[in-house]
Amino acid sequence: MQRRKPFTLVEVVVVIAIMIVTGAVVISAMRTDSTSRLIARSSNDFRSLCSRVRYKAMEMGEDRMVVYDPERHIFYMARPVANQDEAMEYEDGFVIQKATNWELPDDFELTTEENRPIEVFRFYPDGGASGTSLTLACKGHAVDIGVAKLTGAVIARERGENE
């Protein structure tokens, strides 16, 4: 009777490595984004839009605004109307620049009392800002987003379960 050779250590390590890689690929493919991860990513995307608007205000030396259009669920960069002729052409006292925008994800809620585009934040050429805070909500999770008046920094704070 002939004796079988046992597996070498290298062969065992290779098989284990292949199993680990295969398991990681399967798990990542089957896993969906959790709500808290979706909230975090969306608030980062919104903060990125606000940063671009702030930098544009400082670069151009004139006010820029973040405007929310509740009909389309989109945030836009806008600038105030410069003269009365322009005011006739554009509604609500500002010119929307659609190239810089962020669309509210499908599962998110953002309620406003008005059905027309509204100014959320205004960024000034000196880097400062003004505006109200807003709350992005999705499946029971929420994040409050506000702006620091002096520095123009956009601040996001995740709400707790009991808030």
C-alpha positions in Angstrom: 0.0 0.0 0.0 1.3 3.4 -1.1 1.3 6.2 1.4 -0.3 9.6 0.5 1.7 12.8 0.9 0.0 15.4 3.2 -0.7 18.9 2.0 2.1 21.3 2.3 1.7 24.5 4.3 1.8 26.6 1.2 -1.1 24.7 -0.4 -3.2 25.2 2.8 -2.4 28.9 3.0 -3.4 29.4 -0.7 -6.7 27.6 -0.2 -7.5 29.6 2.9 -6.6 32.9 1.0 -8.9 32.0 -1.9 -11.7 31.2 0.5 -11.3 34.5 2.3 -11.2 36.5 -1.0 -14.3 34.7 -2.3 -16.2 35.2 0.9 -15.4 39.0 0.9 -16.6 39.4 -2.6 -19.8 37.5 -1.9 -20.5 39.4 1.3 -19.9 42.8 -0.3 -22.1 42.0 -3.3 -25.0 40.9 -1.1 -24.7 43.8 1.4 -26.9 46.9 0.8 -26.2 50.3 2.1 -27.5 50.8 5.6 -29.6 53.9 6.3 -27.0 55.5 8.5 -24.4 55.1 5.8 -26.8 56.5 3.2 -27.5 59.5 5.4 -23.8 60.1 6.0 -23.0 59.9 2.3 -25.8 62.2 1.3 -24.9 64.8 3.9 -21.3 64.7 2.7 -22.5 65.2 -0.9 -24.7 68.2 0.2 -21.8 69.7 2.2 -19.6 69.3 -0.9 -22.2 71.2 -3.0 -22.2 74.0 -0.3 -18.4 74.1 -0.3 -18.4 74.6 -4.1 -20.9 77.4 -3.8 -18.9 79.1 -1.0 -15.7 78.9 -3.0 -17.5 80.3 -6.1 -18.7 83.3 -4.0 -15.2 84.0 -2.8 -13.7 83.5 -6.3 -16.2 85.7 -8.0 -16.4 88.3 -5.3 -20.2 88.3 -5.1 -22.9 86.4 -3.1 -23.9 82.9 -4.1 -26.8 80.9 -2.7 -27.8 77.3 -2.2 -31.4 77.1 -3.4 -33.8 74.2 -2.9 -36.5 73.4 -5.6 -39.2 71.4 -3.8 -40.9 70.4 -7.0 -37.8 68.7 -8.5 -36.1 67.8 -5.1 -32.9 69.4 -6.3 -30.5 71.9 -4.6 -28.9 74.4 -7.0 -26.2 77.1 -6.8 -27.7 80.5 -7.6 -26.7 84.1 -7.6 -28.8 87.1 -6.7 -30.4 89.1 -9.6 -28.1 92.0 -10.6 -30.7 94.3 -12.2 -34.4 94.6 -12.9 -34.2 93.3 -16.5 -32.7 90.1 -15.1 -35.4 89.9 -12.5 -38.0 89.8 -15.2 -36.3 86.9 -16.9 -35.8 84.8 -13.7 -38.3 84.1 -11.0 -37.9 84.5 -7.2 -35.1 87.1 -7.3 -32.2 84.8 -8.2 -30.5 83.2 -11.2 -30.2 79.4 -11.0 -27.0 77.9 -12.2 -28.0 74.3 -13.0 -24.5 73.0 -13.7 -23.8 73.0 -9.9 -26.6 70.9 -8.3 -27.4 68.0 -6.0 -30.5 65.9 -6.2 -32.1 64.7 -3.0 -32.1 60.9 -3.0 -35.4 59.1 -3.5 -35.9 57.8 0.0 -35.2 61.2 1.6 -37.7 63.6 3.1 -37.2 67.4 3.2 -40.4 69.3 3.9 -40.8 73.0 3.2 -43.7 75.2 3.6 -43.4 76.7 0.2 -43.8 75.1 -3.2 -41.4 77.5 -5.0 -37.5 77.5 -5.0 -36.3 78.8 -1.6 -32.9 80.1 -0.5 -31.3 77.7 2.1 -27.9 79.2 2.6 -26.2 82.4 1.3 -22.4 82.6 1.0 -20.6 85.9 1.0 -17.3 86.9 -0.8 -15.6 87.2 2.6 -16.2 83.5 3.3 -19.1 84.1 5.8 -22.6 82.8 5.4 -26.2 83.1 6.5 -29.2 80.8 6.4 -31.4 78.5 8.3 -30.7 74.9 9.2 -32.4 72.0 7.4 -33.1 68.4 8.3 -32.5 65.5 5.9 -34.5 62.4 7.0 -34.5 58.9 5.7 -36.3 55.8 7.2 -36.3 57.1 10.7 -32.7 58.5 10.7 -32.0 62.2 10.3 -29.2 64.7 10.1 -29.4 68.5 10.8 -27.3 70.6 8.5 -26.5 74.2 9.3 -24.0 76.9 8.4 -21.5 78.8 10.6 -22.2 82.5 10.1 -18.6 83.7 10.5 -16.6 81.0 8.7 -19.2 79.7 6.3 -18.4 76.1 7.3 -21.3 73.7 6.7 -22.0 71.7 9.8 -23.9 68.3 9.8 -25.0 66.8 13.1 -26.7 63.4 13.1 -29.8 63.2 15.3 -30.2 60.6 18.0 -33.0 58.1 18.0 -35.0 60.0 20.7 -34.7 63.5 19.1 
